[in-house]
Amino acid sequence: MQSFQIGENQAGQRLDKFLHKFMPAAGNGFLYKMLRKKNIVLNGKKAEGKEILAVGDTVSFFFSDETFCHFTGQVMSSAEAHHAETEIVSQRHTKETYASQQDKTALYREAYATLRGITILYEDKNILAVNKPAGVLTQRDSSGQPSLNEWVIGYLLHNGRLSENTLQTFHPSVQNRLDRNTSGIVLCGVSLSGSQMLSELIRSRKLNKYYITIVRGRIDEAGELSGFLSKDEQKNQVQIGVDGRAVKTVYRPLASEDDFTCLEVKLITGRPHQIRAHMASIGHPVMGDMKYGDAAFNADCRKKYGVRCQLLHATRVEFPVLKEGFADLSGRVFTAPLPAVFKEVCRHGNMEFQRIARLYAGGTDKQNQ
């Protein structure tokens, strides 16, 4: 028999959800069969799988060591592996399922060691707020390049806040995704309750997210853009039109000249490429945007200011008043300083641009007033 005691990062979810994470090589049918036959029990009693786990609960597995290792993806000797394959011959799994926990954690540690320019703005037992530089993926994609998501897990492993055993059932993860070449604040759940809280705030649009961007042309008045966004998955490109998902973007100019304007943008909805596509749709594309922008304008800005990617920065996040359990985050405001390339463009602008460069020179963490 093997047993697992439920901790804070496993509590609050259904038993069957936990079992899928704990035994990634086991299918639905197998898990529910084991529950029915009482080969998997909760606190010594038969369970259905829909029970909500609490801290201190014990899940017990009446399996052979070989079977347990096989379904949890742990490393076995060649003899044990052969025995397990004979015993579970009907199961087919991918190579990733069999990867040892050591191999997986090596990826996280490598990401932490190799990715540069990521800084921590805030951390507590539930969340991390990090400042992501342009050029870093938020989540791993088909390219196989390390991402911020792996960096966060590597950081937590390095600092002893996370163990390899915890990774069997819970993976910290980013909750708001930024494009590779968009910089700024990314929020990460480092506990199950923290991940659930962030996910709900984002889903319900109670988390206020603000961006700083520099766009082509002069804008002197604040505005609100509404429309519908559709996406071409093959091209990874979106279009503002009459079909798709409703989007809304609010902006106000912070400084303007004839050639370009610095805007503060608030996302009411959060869709892929929303700000970039919305601003391009009204003739004010983001400076340096190679997908939706103006090629001639971008080439000129690259020559003059060294702009090599879109000037879009997630600069501020405002938390609402939160319930018990997240008092430390209630009403908090986190900001990320502007990247150097923004400051370089602002330095060549008028006095208002230069004021913005000074104003956003350093990050702050404060209570909402």
N, C-alpha and C positions, 0 to 999 in steps of 0.2 A: 504493500500500500504506500502511496505517496500523498502528501497533504500540502496545501497552500493556504496560508492565512491572509485574509483580505486586509489591505492597508488603505490609506487615504486615496491613493491613485487608482484603486480598483473599485472602491465603494461608490454607490450611487448608480450603478449600471445593472442591467439584467444579467443573470447568471449565464444565459446562452451567449450573450455578447462577450463576456469575459472568457468563456471557454474557447470561442473562436480565436481570440487573441493568444490565449495561453497554449492552445494546441493548433497551430496554423495548418498542420498537415492533415487534420481531421475534417471530414465533410459533415454536412448537416445531418445526414442520415445516421452516420456512425455515432455522433454525439447524442442525438435524441434516443438512439437505441441503448447507449450506455446509461443514460439517465433512467430509462424505463426499467432496465435490468439491475439498477442500483449499483452499477460499476463506477458511477460518479454520484456522490452524495454531498449534500450541503448540511453542515453541522450534524453529521451522522444520520440524516434522514433523507428519504427519497425526495427528489425535487423534479419539477417539470421543466425548468429552464427560464421561466418568466419571473422568478423571484428577484427582487431588488437586493443587491448585496450591501452589507453594512460592514464598517470597520470591525475587525475581530472575528468575522465569519470564517469558517474553515471549509474548504472544498477538498474532498478526498477522492483519490483515484485508485481503484482496485485493478491495476494493470500489472503485467510483468514489467521489469525494468526496461527490457528491450522495446516493448510496445510504447511505454511512456516516453522514452528517449526519441523514438521514431516520430511520434505525433507532435512533440514539443520542439522538434528540430535540433535536439542536442546531439553532440558528437558521440558516436559509438565506435567500438573496435570493429574490425572487419568480420570477426566471428559473430558479434552481436548483430551487426547489420545484416548478415546473411540469414540469421535466425529470424530477425524481424521481417525481412522481405518474404520469408517463407510463411510466416504467421499472418501477414497482411498483404498477401499477393494481389488482392483485388484493387488496392489503392494505387492511383497514379498521381504523381506530383511533379512539380517543376523543380528545376535545379535550385531556384531561389529558396524553395521551401526547405530543402535539405541543408542550406548554408548554415554553418555553425554561428553561434552568437558572437564568437571571437572574430569571425570574418566581418560580420555586420558592424561591430563596434570599431573595428579597424578603419572602416570607411568614415565613421564619425570623427575619430581621432585625427585622421588624415585631413579632413575638411577643416577642423579647428587649427591644425598646424599650418595649412597652406593658404587658406583664404585670408586676404589682408584688407585692412581698412574698416572692418566692422567694429563698432564701439557700443558698449552697454550704456543706455541712458537711465535705466531704472530696473531694479529686480527685487522681487520678494518671493515668498514661498509658492505663489500661484502663477506669476507672469514674469516675462522679460520684455522690456522695450528696448529695441536695438536700432541703431542708425546704419542702414545698409547703403554702401556706396554703389554708384552706377557700375554696371558690368557684372554684378553678382546675381546669379539666379536666386529667386526666393525659394522655389521648390525644384527638386531634381526633375530633369526631363530626359528625352530620348538620347541626348548628347552624352549622357553619363558624367557630365561635369559636376563637381561638388557644389552644393547649394547652401544657402543660409540655413535651411532646415537641418542639414547634417551638421553644420557648424554649431548650431545651438545645442544639439545633443552632445557633440564633442566637448563643448565648453562646460556643460553640466557634468559630464564624466570626469573631465580634467579637474574640476573644482570639488569633486566628491559629493555633489548634490544629487547625483543619479548613479545607480549601480546597474551592472549588466543584468542582474536578476529582475530589477524593475522593468527593464526593457522587454521582458517576456510578455508583459501584459499592458504596458502603457508606454507610448512614444510621445514625448513633448513635440509640439508642432507649431508652425506659424499659423496665424489666424487671418491676417489680411495680406493679400498677395500684391506685390508690386512688380511691374515689368522689369526685365533684366536691367535696362538702361534708365530706369527711374530710381532715384535715390530717396532716402528718408526713413521715417519711422515704420518699423514692422513690429507687431505685437505677437508674442509667442506664449502659448499656454504651457507651463512647466508642471502643472498638476492637472488631474482630471477635472476638478472643480473649476480651476482657472481657465482651462480650455472651454468648458461648457459655458462659463460666464462670458468670455470674449465672443464666442460663437453666437450666443443669444443677443448680445449688444449689437453686433454687426448685422445680424439677421433682422432685428427690430429697428435698425437705424437710430439707435439711441447713443451711439458713439459718434461724436462729431469729428470729422477728418478734414483737415485743411492742407492745401498744397500751395507752393510758390512756383510760378512758371514765368518765363519770358517768351513773349509771342511776337510775331512779325506785325508791324504797323502800329498805329496810335489808337488807343482806347482811352477815353476820358471819363466815361460813365460806367457805373456798375450795371450788371445785367443778369438775366436768368434765361437759360437755354433749356428747352424741352423738346423731346422728339422720341424716335424709336431707333434702336440700335440692332442691327443684324450682323452676323459674323460668318465669314467664309472660313471654315475650319482648315481647308487645304492651304490657303494663303496666309492663315492666321492674321486676317485683316477684317476690320469692322467697317460698317457704313451707317451713317445717319440718314434715315428715310421715313417712310410711312408704315413700314412693317418691322416686326421684331419686338424687343423688350423695351418698355418705357424707360427713359433716362431723363435725369434733370441735373443740371450743373449751374451753380451760382458763382459769379465772379465779381471782383471789384479791383480797379486799378490802384496800385500803390505808387507807381511812377510811370511817366510816359514821355516819349519823344516821337518824332515823326517816323523813325525807323523801327522802333520796338517799344513794347510796354511790359512792365512787370506787374503780374496779377496775383492776387490771392484768390484761390479757387476752393469752394466748398462742395464736396460731393454729397448730393442728396441721395442718389442711387450710386452703387458701385459696380459698374460693368467693365469688362476688359477694354482697355484703350479709350475709355469714355472721354476723358479730358482732351486727349490728343485729337480724337475724331471730332468732338464737338467744336473745339476752337478752329480746326481746319475748315469745318463746314460753314463758318461765318467769315472766312477769309483771313483769319489770324492764327495760322499754324504755329505750333511750338517751335522755338528756335532749336535747330539741331535734330529735329525729328526726320529721320530718313524714310519713314514709311508714309506719313501723312503730310509732311512738310514741303517747303519750297526749296528745290535743289539749288537754285542760284543764290538765294538768301542764305542757305546753310553753308554753301561753299565760301561765301564772303565772311560769314561769322567764324568759320573755322580758321580762315586766314588771319582775321583781325584779332580774335579773342581766344583761339585754340579750342573752340567748341567742337567736340567729337561725338556727342550723343545728345538726346533731347534734354533740354533744361526744364525738368519737371522733378520737384522735390517735395516729398510728404513731410511737411514741416511741423505740423501740430496735431495733437490728438487730445480731445476733451472728454473725460469720463463724466457720466451723470451721477446723481446721488445713488449710491448702491446700498443694498440691504446688508444685514448682519453677515459677517464672514469676509466682507471685502471693504471694511471701513477704511483701510489704508489707501484705497484707490478712489474712494468716494469724492467726486468733485475735482479730481486731480487733472492737471494739464501738463502734458509732456511736449517739448519742442526739440527739434534737431537743427543744429547750425547749418547754414548754407554751405554747399561745397565750394571749393576754391574757384571753379570755373564761373559760377554765378557771380562771385565777388569781382572777378576780373571783368566781366561784362558791365556790372554796375559801376565799376571804377571809371569806365569810359563814358558813363552817362552824366546827366546833370546832377545837381545837388541832391535831388530827391532819391536818385538811384544810389548815390554815395551814402545817404542816410540809411537806406535799406541794408546795404552791405554791413554797416556798423551795427544796426539793430539786430540783425540775425547772425552776428559773429559767434555767439555762444549759445548753447542750449540751456533751457531752464526747466525746472520741475516745480510746480507751484499749485496751490489750491485755486479753484475757480473763485472769482470775486462775485 
